[in-house]
Amino acid sequence: MGGRITVVRAMNDGPKDLGANWEFLGVPLSLHPMEARTASKLPEGPGWQFEPKWDGFRCLAFKSGDEAEIKAKSGKSLSRFFPEVVANLRSLSLSTVVLDGELVLPIDGTLSFDALQMRLHTADSRIERLSRDTPATLILFDCLLKKAAQPLLALPFEKRRAALETLFAEAGDGKGLLLTPFTRDLRKAKEWLGGRHVQVDGVMAKRLDLPYRPGERTMVKVKHLRTADCVVGGFRYETGSRRVGSLLLGLYDGRGLLHHVGFTSGLADDEKSDLTIRLEALIAPPGFTGNSPGGPSRWSTARSAEWQPLRPELVVEVRYDHVTSDRFRHGTKLVRWRPDKAPTQCTFDQLPRADTSLALP
């Protein structure tokens, strides 16, 4: 089940800091979202609902009368950074509501985590422009309150999901909301997990009979674990050492340029000395002919420029969980060396393709 993304683009004044005035709702602003524990496979047996794990900001959304507030998992307010989402919440016909969901930002048919992060580090004038030009949306997956002082937290998830579907139906078009799809078929969930959807970070499993337990890891999440063959375009030494600490990974684009896409560390300690000798014999600029470490990005750190370029001769297979803007979001795990693979075969074609919509098949 689900719905199309439709976004209200009109701007509204930012939410007021009502603080304790929200407490009468029965679901305080300080509530911590229910969380998930990581598992290597999806749970089997009856009583489970499976949903996509979206690539965005987890948040709780509150509405009371004409006011709305968005709280991040950390407890910090996101309302100033996403005024268009606040406006969409304020336009809901229900006078009071508390929702659990994921803030996402679709650009050119796929979700951009980088664009979400940019909203947190920019001036008000830029936020206002971006909220009109590239509006965010809120993907909903739980309903914690639909009537003041009558929270739904104690209800089983199956009933809360039914309440959410009713709310979504009542909201109609133009509210900037998306109801997350789900399946209760394990085979379908495994298809989602094995698919190549860029914006889906994995699959969530939720017990249908479970009440909402704030802050507890009662859900199950299984993340995509994919592999790619990458060129070792450089390396970094360990801090305070002359032994290798991490390998810098690259992929070729259609023009033959080698772009830095991430790193892998966790190298076996007893192999580092020999590996360092092997790598130092290959040191030669430029290492990367496209995007290189130290270029402007949210990954940049003080150590970004402290790397050694290598001739593009070595290939490794790495395991990764997610790709954002043609970069591995997190560090990768080294699976094996690939002496049988030509470096020029390590291209971006290995990475997941972008979807043209947010709906899963």
N, C-alpha and C positions, 0 to 999 in steps of 0.2 A: 504494500500500500504506500501511497505517497502523494505528492502534489507538485505542480510546477512552481518555480521561483517567480514571484511577482513582487516588485519592490516599490514602496512609496518613496518618492524622491524629494518630497517637500521637507524643508528644514524646520525644526522646532527649537525653542530655547532648551538649553541643557537642563537636566533634572535637578531639582533642589535637594540639598542634603537634609533629608527629613529625619535621619537617625532613628531614635526610639519611636517616632510617630508611626513607623511601619510595624511595630511589634504587635499591634492589635490584629494583624492579619492571621496570626497563629503560626506563621513561618518566618522567623527572624531573618534580617539581612545578613546576619553573621553565620547562617547555616552553611555547613560544609557539604559539598556534593558527595553523593555516594560514589565510591571509587571501585577500581577493578584490580584484581591480581593477574599477573601474567602467567599464561600456560602455553605449553608447546603444541597442544591440540585441542580441538573443540570438544566439550563434554558430550557424552552420549546419553541416551535414555530419554524418557518423556519429561515434559514440564519445562522445556527450555525455549526461549525466544532468541533468535539471532538477528543482529543488526550490523550494518556497516560501521566501522570505526572511522569517523571522518577526520580530516586533516585540518584542524582549526583550533580555536580557543574554547575550552570547556567553560560554561558559565551558567549561572542561575539568573533568570529574568523575573523581575517583580513589577507588578502594576497595581496601583491603588488610585482610583479616581482618574485624575488627569495627569498623574505623575508615574514615571517609570524609572527603573534602575536596573543596571546590568552589573553583576558581580562575577569576577574571575574566580577560579578555583582557589587562588591565594587569599581571597577576601577583598582584594582591591577593586575599586569601581572602574568599569570600562566605559561608563556612559559618555564621558567627554570625548572619547576617541571614536565612538560610533553613534553619532547623533541621529543618523537615519534609522538605526535599529530602535533607538529610544522612541522616535516618532512613530514607527510602526507598532510598537507595543502600546503607546498611548492611544492609537487609533482603534485598538480592539474594542469590540462592543461590550465585553465583560468589564465590570467595574473593578474587580479584584482578581488577580491570577498570579500564580508563581509557577514558572516553567523551568525545566532542566533541558539544556541543549548545547549545541556547538555553534559558535560564531565562525562563519566561513566567508571567504571573499572570492567569488568567481570572476575570472578575467579570461576573456577569449576562450570560453568553453571549458575551462578547468579551474581548479582551486589554487590560489596563490598564498602560501603561508608567508612568504616574504612580504607581500603587500599588507597582510594583517599586521606583521611586526612593524612595518613602517608607520602604521597609524599611531603607534605608541611613542614615537620619537619625532614628532613634528609639531609645527606651530598650529594654532587654532585656525588660522586662515587656510592653511593647506589641508587640514582635516575637513573643513567645510567643503572645499573644492573636491577632495577625493570622495567624500560621502555622496556627492552628486554624480561624479563621473564614474566611479567604481563602487557602488553601494554594496555593503555587506548584507548577508542574510543570516537568519537564525534557523538552524535545523533542530527541530524539536523531537525529543524522545521520552519525555516524562512530564507528567502534570502533578504538581504537589499541592495545588490549591485552586479552587474555582469560586469559592465563596468565603468571605471574610470570617475568620475565627473557626473555620471548618477545614483544617488541613487534611490532606489525603495520604499523609506519610504512612499511616498504619495499615492502609489498604494493600492487598496484594498487587503486584505489578500488573497483572492482567486487567484488573479494574482501573488502575491508573491509566493504562494505555487506552482503555475504552473511553475514559474521560477526556484524554488528550485528543482522540479522534473526533469526539463530539465538539470539542472546543475548536478544532481545526475546521470542521465543517461549518460551524457558526461564524468563523472569522471571514470566510469567503475570500474572494480575490483581492489583491492589492494590499496585502498586509506584510509583505516581505518575509514570509515564513514558509518553511518547508517541513513537512511531516516525514520523518525518516522511514524508509521502507523496512520491512522485516520479513523473516520467514521462520517457521517452526519446523521446517524440513531440514534435517542435518545434511542431506545430500546437496541441497541448494546452497546452504551456508558454506560447504566445502568448495563449491564452484566459485562463490564470491572470494573465498580465501585464496584460491588458486588462480584468480583472474589477474588481469593487467590494468586495473583501474588506478590511475595516478592518484586521484584524490581520496581513495579509500585506503586507510592505514592498516586495515585488518578487519577482524570481525569480533563483535562483542556478544557474549552469551549472558542472558539474564533469566533467573528463575521466575516463572510466572506467579508462583505463590509467595514471593518474597516481599515484605514491606520495605519501604525506603529507609535505609540505615545511614544517616549522614556520617561522612568521613570514614566509613568502614569499607574494606575491600571485599565486597560481597559479590560483585560481578566478575566475569572472567573475560579476559581479552587475549586474543591470539593474533599476533602481528604477522604481516607478510614478511617472509624471509626469502629473499631472492638472491641470486648470485649473478655476478658479472665478471668478465675477464678484462683486466685493466693493465695499462702500461705503467710501469714504475718510472715516473718522470723526475723523481727527486726523493730526498729523504731528509729527516731531521735527526740530529744527535740527541741523545738523552740529556736532560738538564744536568749541567755540571759534569758531563762525561764526553768521551770521544767515541762512544759506541752508539750504533744506530738505535733510535727510539721509535721512529715511525716511518712508514713508507708513504710517499705522496703519489696519488693515483691519477691517471689521465685516460681520457677517451678521445678518439679522433672524430671530427665532424666531417661533413660532406666535402669540405674544401681541403681536407688533409691536415688541418690544424689540431694540435694536441692540447686539450683543455684540462686544467686541474679540476677534478670532480670530488675529491675527498682524501681521506687518509685511512690507513690501517695501522694499528699498534698491537700490543699484546703479543709481541714476538717472543719466542722461546728464549729464555735467558742464556741457555747453554749454546745457542746458535748465533748470538749477537756478534761475538768477536769475529767469527769467520765471515758472517754476512757483511759486517762493516768493511772488511778488507775487500770483499767482492764488489761492494758498492763504490768504495773510494776509487777503485780502478776504472770506474765508468763515469766519474765526475767530468762533466763538460757542459758548458752553457749551450742553448738556453734552458734545456730541460722541457719546458712547455712553450709551445709556439702560439697558443691561444691564451685563454685566461690562465693566469698563474697565481700561485700562493702570494698573498700580500696585496692582491688587488682589492678594490673597494667591495666589501660585502659584510654581512652581519657576522661572518665567521672570523673576521680579522682580529688578531690579537697582537700583543707586543712581540710574540715569537713568529709572526707570519712571515717576516723577511729573513728569518734565520734558517735557511734551508739550502741544501746542496743540489744543484741541477745534475741530471744524469743523461747520458745518451739513451735514447728510447729502445733498449734491447731486451729488457726483462718484462715478463708478463706474469701476473698473479691472478688467481681466482679469489674473489672476496664475496662474503655474504653481507647483505645490507637489508635494511628494513623499509626505508622510504627515500624518495627522491623529491627534491624541491628545487625548481629553477635549474634543472640539469646538474644538481649537486646532491651527493649523499647527505641526508640531513644529519645523521649521526656517524660516529666512527664505525668502520666496518670490521668484520672478522676475517682474518686470512684463512682461506680454505686450503690452498695448495699453490705451488709454483706451476706454471704452464710453459715449460720449455718447448712443447709441441705446437705452441700457438704463435703465429706471427704478430708482432705488435700492431701492424696495420689492420689486423682483423678486429682490434678492440675499438669498436665504434659505438656511438650513441644509440644505434639501432637495437642494442641489447636492452635498453631501459624501457620501462612501461610506457605505453602510448597514452596520450591525453584523450580523455573522453570528451564528447561534444555536449554532454548534459550531466546533471547531477544524479539522474535516475539510473539505478542498476537494472540490468536486464532481468 
